[in-house]
Amino acid sequence: MSFDAIFAPLSEPMVFGTFIGIVVASLAVVIGLTYFKKWGWLYSEWLTTVDHKRIGVMYIFVAIIMLFRGGVDALLMRAQTAIPENGLLNSAHYNEIFTTHGLLMILFVAMPFVIGLMNVAVPLQIGARDVAFPRLNLLSFWLTVAGAILINVSFIFGGSPNAGWTGYFPLSGPEYNPGVGNNYYAWSIQISGFGTLMTGINFITTIMKMRAPGMTLMKMPMFTWSILITSLIITCAFPVITVTMAMMTLDRQFGTKFFAMSDGGMDMLYANLFWVWGHPEVYIVILPAFGIFSEVIATFSRKNLFGYGSMVAAMVVISTLAFLVWAHHFYTMGHGVLTNGVFSITTMLIAVPTGVKIFNWLLTMRHGKISFTTPMLYALGFIPIFTIGGVTGVMLAMASADYQYHNTLFLVAHFHYVLIPGTVFALFAGYHYWWPLIWGFRLNEKLGKAAFWVMAISFNVAFFPMFILGLDGYARRMYTYSAATGYGPLSMVSFIGALGLAVSFILVAYNIYYSFRYAKREGSDPWDARSLEWCVHTPAPNYNFAVIPTVTRLDEFWFAKKEGRDLQAGKIEDIHMPNNSQSAFWQGIAMTAWGFFFVWAEWIPAAIFLVITLAFMLYRSFQKDDGYHIHVAEIEETERRYDENGGLRGAK
Amino acid sequence: MRKKVLILPIVMAFMALVLSGCEPLMVFDAKGPNARTLSTTILISIATMVIILLAVYIILAVVLVKYRASKLPADYEPPFEEGNRKLEFVWTAIPIVIVAFLSVVTIWSLEKVENPQTEDYANTEPLVIYASSSEWKWHFSYPEQNIETVNYVNIPTDRPIEFRLYSYGMMTSFWVPQLAGQKYAMSDMTTTIHLAADEAGEYFGRNSLFNGPGFEAQQFEVQAMEQAKFDEWTQDVKSTEPELTEQKFNELLNAAHVGRESFSSTHLSFSPAPASHHDMMNAESYNKSKADQTGNGKLNIHRHTDSH
């Protein structure tokens, strides 16, 4: 690896400017931490914590940072295509940007945000004190960060991947992409994928084994149900991408021919394997969204969820169908009528359970008492906008019609209409909704609602024109087009919408600052909610529940409030807690370095860091760490202080 | 306040119509039977989907108007509702019926567009044209006429055309929105797309599958002309254009972009198309096809070329 090759991207002025920006920002953070003597606090309270709530917060922090990076990519793309034959970006640069935009938004925004919210809420919802494997949970987080670091350093050190977020062969193969860009792609997905797979196993175990006494499966809150199913999908789907990325690495770096055009390799195999993971991946980010909306809609309609059983059944059916539809991503590969027909039908069938969910939400609101809080606005915006995404999904599912939509902006509009009102709205709904659990106050409602309205309107302005452009023959991923095509005006409208979306995300970020500064502390349960997570003090103590509640029905907390019962009444005992883990953090760092040197085929340092990684695992295997106990006196003292500060459990 | 979100898509659609100058969108401006089948399929699906959208929007609007907290008495407490078997059955059954209907439409239209006997011209012998892509170009070989063109293709009207697609290198997608949909062109298997043009005219075609820096420029033009004119053109090419030698073909393959070119012979003799899907399923024919192809020109790959 030569220095010329490593720093080649810096010759591009825009990349150089960003690089300087990153250096300055990092310096500011380092100087700030040193000046305020916060390094020790950061290390012991956050970076090495095994507290699921703090790990959740760190996940969400990473997701928001990545949202801004991915958002800048999006703005650049829309700016470049806002007018015909624009010269803002050249084709090579544009290709890198749409590739990293897709990769970042799915794997380093949607995924960590979902996993962050499930970390925050799931243990609390089931009346547990932590996840089943707290230390593994921290390692999962650091592996996600490792993947995020790899994909983000790529544009400075050696060049970003540029073959689309799908990385199809042969375009991403060694013949057409000899640089390191697509090695970063493989290793970034690979290492963060290890983390996600472990999270899946962790949450299946947590939900199956650690529910409060009396909480049978069918008494679980809907969000917990959605996470159980999501975790099952993760555990079934992620091994496929692990193997696929390993094969990609072997092809790219060791001369194998799995996906090559010669010697019996098959490029079509890659597309199949990718989507065998890739389609379930879509449901990994949408099912938790359905769970969040179920909680939010029930809470702010002051009513139980309508058709609980069919909601669960619908998710189970969706998770099964998720694995039976992958070929709809390439109907145009030349399958016969039979294959395309079968995949069309399985794909369209997904609309049935999804429709059941939509109608159940609508009927939850009927006879309810709807209050328009920020989380509820996101849920209400979701229904009409997501339905457009859903019905265009059915249109795309029809294989014959897809011969016209495939690879066009129509498709791009469709999946943004699913992922933004579905996943992104849900993530923001959950983020506003569960915020007080962690911080003890709510985000400012005025700013929150303003951000929602700007987001919902700008979103439609940005993406609706793409349906029309797609039907007018606009192929996706073109870095420019000629004026004669007539795509100019609508592309400009779309760019204006993208600017509006940027404004809304800035409002969301500003609300964090504003609320930390001005919001008043509130007691527990500020939303007058229904499920168990709201019966703890807020901000939730590190042990969550002083006494583990006993559950007799769904929405136990709601009925307990009505009956004036304290769910945490009972005898306080010593609580067993896990110790912080330094090695999970350092193992994450070692694996980042391992991935980085592997990308550059620098085998000696790569081998060293692999050995270090294995050493951490070996050390952990023989480590005797029994955790520690929080004693009764300390718990009683903590609880008393909450009560004095007006943080009465469940009182509102 | 809520209504804003509801009417937004409608306003946008209207705006879009105004902005696009009321010209029909390319996909709906079909000029041949197969594109027309696809356009009909799309319109049927849009009509069906509008019904579903309306149902959801009406229920949402009613619920939001009737059950907002500000409209309800302060002491109103929502009832406990377990669910409703009948209603749940209804909104499971109706979508299943809709899916069944759309499935029939899908299979019906797939059968039509995949049928070698293109609708309306079932009794006419199809004209076979091999369309192959290399980097950001398209090569069109006419085995019957023994001519070859680059980046443009002339076809006779009122006659079914069978395009056999493959690629020298990257996976691409052959797309002519006004005459047919699209199909992938790949290096190790030949795929087929059928189309016919009812009207003479010039139609836009391109590769729609991203394949690197020169992707945007990988377009071609389809000129549909009456059979007599088409014959005249082929005669013209045969008599005036040079032969396509293996060396010349390799030069073409190795160029990133080229303009339009015509030749009085095809590359099929020295660089045949890969196996069809059917042949790929048979080891003997697959191996033979692979062996034939080893003679293919080796590509000089343009990695960091910025197009134009």
Chai-1 contact restraints between the chains, C-beta under 6 A:
chainA,res_idxA,chainB,res_idxB,connection_type,confidence,min_distance_angstrom,max_distance_angstrom,comment,restraint_id
A,N90,B,D306,contact,1.0,0.0,6.0,A-B,restraint_1
A,S91,B,P213,contact,1.0,0.0,6.0,A-B,restraint_2
A,S91,B,D306,contact,1.0,0.0,6.0,A-B,restraint_3
A,S91,B,S307,contact,1.0,0.0,6.0,A-B,restraint_4
A,A92,B,P213,contact,1.0,0.0,6.0,A-B,restraint_5
A,A92,B,D306,contact,1.0,0.0,6.0,A-B,restraint_6
A,G164,B,F210,contact,1.0,0.0,6.0,A-B,restraint_7
A,P170,B,M170,contact,1.0,0.0,6.0,A-B,restraint_8
A,L171,B,M170,contact,1.0,0.0,6.0,A-B,restraint_9
A,L171,B,N211,contact,1.0,0.0,6.0,A-B,restraint_10
A,E175,B,I301,contact,1.0,0.0,6.0,A-B,restraint_11
A,Y176,B,I301,contact,1.0,0.0,6.0,A-B,restraint_12
A,M261,B,S187,contact,1.0,0.0,6.0,A-B,restraint_13
A,R302,B,P78,contact,1.0,0.0,6.0,A-B,restraint_14
A,K303,B,P78,contact,1.0,0.0,6.0,A-B,restraint_15
A,N304,B,F80,contact,1.0,0.0,6.0,A-B,restraint_16
A,F306,B,E81,contact,1.0,0.0,6.0,A-B,restraint_17
A,F306,B,G83,contact,1.0,0.0,6.0,A-B,restraint_18
A,G307,B,G83,contact,1.0,0.0,6.0,A-B,restraint_19
A,G307,B,E88,contact,1.0,0.0,6.0,A-B,restraint_20
A,S310,B,E88,contact,1.0,0.0,6.0,A-B,restraint_21
A,T332,B,Q182,contact,1.0,0.0,6.0,A-B,restraint_22
A,T332,B,K183,contact,1.0,0.0,6.0,A-B,restraint_23
A,T332,B,Y184,contact,1.0,0.0,6.0,A-B,restraint_24
A,M333,B,Y184,contact,1.0,0.0,6.0,A-B,restraint_25
A,G334,B,T191,contact,1.0,0.0,6.0,A-B,restraint_26
A,V337,B,L110,contact,1.0,0.0,6.0,A-B,restraint_27
A,V337,B,E111,contact,1.0,0.0,6.0,A-B,restraint_28
A,V337,B,E114,contact,1.0,0.0,6.0,A-B,restraint_29
A,N340,B,L110,contact,1.0,0.0,6.0,A-B,restraint_30
A,G341,B,I107,contact,1.0,0.0,6.0,A-B,restraint_31
A,S344,B,T106,contact,1.0,0.0,6.0,A-B,restraint_32
A,I345,B,S103,contact,1.0,0.0,6.0,A-B,restraint_33
A,M348,B,V99,contact,1.0,0.0,6.0,A-B,restraint_34
A,M348,B,L102,contact,1.0,0.0,6.0,A-B,restraint_35
A,A351,B,P95,contact,1.0,0.0,6.0,A-B,restraint_36
A,V352,B,P95,contact,1.0,0.0,6.0,A-B,restraint_37
A,V352,B,I96,contact,1.0,0.0,6.0,A-B,restraint_38
A,G355,B,P95,contact,1.0,0.0,6.0,A-B,restraint_39
A,V356,B,T92,contact,1.0,0.0,6.0,A-B,restraint_40
A,F359,B,W91,contact,1.0,0.0,6.0,A-B,restraint_41
A,L362,B,I59,contact,1.0,0.0,6.0,A-B,restraint_42
A,L362,B,V63,contact,1.0,0.0,6.0,A-B,restraint_43
A,M365,B,V63,contact,1.0,0.0,6.0,A-B,restraint_44
A,R366,B,V63,contact,1.0,0.0,6.0,A-B,restraint_45
A,H367,B,P78,contact,1.0,0.0,6.0,A-B,restraint_46
A,H367,B,P79,contact,1.0,0.0,6.0,A-B,restraint_47
A,G368,B,Y67,contact,1.0,0.0,6.0,A-B,restraint_48
A,G368,B,P78,contact,1.0,0.0,6.0,A-B,restraint_49
A,K369,B,A69,contact,1.0,0.0,6.0,A-B,restraint_50
A,K369,B,L72,contact,1.0,0.0,6.0,A-B,restraint_51
A,K369,B,Y76,contact,1.0,0.0,6.0,A-B,restraint_52
A,K369,B,P78,contact,1.0,0.0,6.0,A-B,restraint_53
A,I370,B,Y67,contact,1.0,0.0,6.0,A-B,restraint_54
A,I370,B,R68,contact,1.0,0.0,6.0,A-B,restraint_55
A,I370,B,A69,contact,1.0,0.0,6.0,A-B,restraint_56
A,S371,B,A69,contact,1.0,0.0,6.0,A-B,restraint_57
A,G381,B,V5,contact,1.0,0.0,6.0,A-B,restraint_58
A,I383,B,L60,contact,1.0,0.0,6.0,A-B,restraint_59
A,P384,B,V5,contact,1.0,0.0,6.0,A-B,restraint_60
A,P384,B,L6,contact,1.0,0.0,6.0,A-B,restraint_61
A,T387,B,V56,contact,1.0,0.0,6.0,A-B,restraint_62
A,V391,B,M49,contact,1.0,0.0,6.0,A-B,restraint_63
A,V391,B,I52,contact,1.0,0.0,6.0,A-B,restraint_64
A,M395,B,S45,contact,1.0,0.0,6.0,A-B,restraint_65
A,M398,B,S45,contact,1.0,0.0,6.0,A-B,restraint_66
A,M398,B,T106,contact,1.0,0.0,6.0,A-B,restraint_67
A,A399,B,T106,contact,1.0,0.0,6.0,A-B,restraint_68
A,A399,B,L110,contact,1.0,0.0,6.0,A-B,restraint_69
A,S400,B,T41,contact,1.0,0.0,6.0,A-B,restraint_70
A,S400,B,T106,contact,1.0,0.0,6.0,A-B,restraint_71
A,S400,B,S109,contact,1.0,0.0,6.0,A-B,restraint_72
A,S400,B,L110,contact,1.0,0.0,6.0,A-B,restraint_73
A,S400,B,V113,contact,1.0,0.0,6.0,A-B,restraint_74
A,A401,B,T41,contact,1.0,0.0,6.0,A-B,restraint_75
A,A401,B,I42,contact,1.0,0.0,6.0,A-B,restraint_76
A,Y403,B,G181,contact,1.0,0.0,6.0,A-B,restraint_77
A,Y403,B,Q182,contact,1.0,0.0,6.0,A-B,restraint_78
A,Q404,B,V27,contact,1.0,0.0,6.0,A-B,restraint_79
A,Q404,B,L38,contact,1.0,0.0,6.0,A-B,restraint_80
A,Q404,B,G181,contact,1.0,0.0,6.0,A-B,restraint_81
A,H406,B,Q182,contact,1.0,0.0,6.0,A-B,restraint_82
A,N407,B,S173,contact,1.0,0.0,6.0,A-B,restraint_83
A,N407,B,S208,contact,1.0,0.0,6.0,A-B,restraint_84
A,N407,B,L209,contact,1.0,0.0,6.0,A-B,restraint_85
A,A456,B,V5,contact,1.0,0.0,6.0,A-B,restraint_86
A,N460,B,L8,contact,1.0,0.0,6.0,A-B,restraint_87
A,F464,B,M12,contact,1.0,0.0,6.0,A-B,restraint_88
A,I468,B,A16,contact,1.0,0.0,6.0,A-B,restraint_89
A,L471,B,L25,contact,1.0,0.0,6.0,A-B,restraint_90
A,L471,B,V27,contact,1.0,0.0,6.0,A-B,restraint_91
A,D472,B,L25,contact,1.0,0.0,6.0,A-B,restraint_92
A,D472,B,M26,contact,1.0,0.0,6.0,A-B,restraint_93
A,G473,B,M26,contact,1.0,0.0,6.0,A-B,restraint_94
A,G473,B,P177,contact,1.0,0.0,6.0,A-B,restraint_95
A,A475,B,S208,contact,1.0,0.0,6.0,A-B,restraint_96
A,R477,B,F210,contact,1.0,0.0,6.0,A-B,restraint_97
A,M478,B,E216,contact,1.0,0.0,6.0,A-B,restraint_98
A,Y479,B,E216,contact,1.0,0.0,6.0,A-B,restraint_99
A,T480,B,E216,contact,1.0,0.0,6.0,A-B,restraint_100
A,P489,B,L19,contact,1.0,0.0,6.0,A-B,restraint_101
A,L490,B,L19,contact,1.0,0.0,6.0,A-B,restraint_102
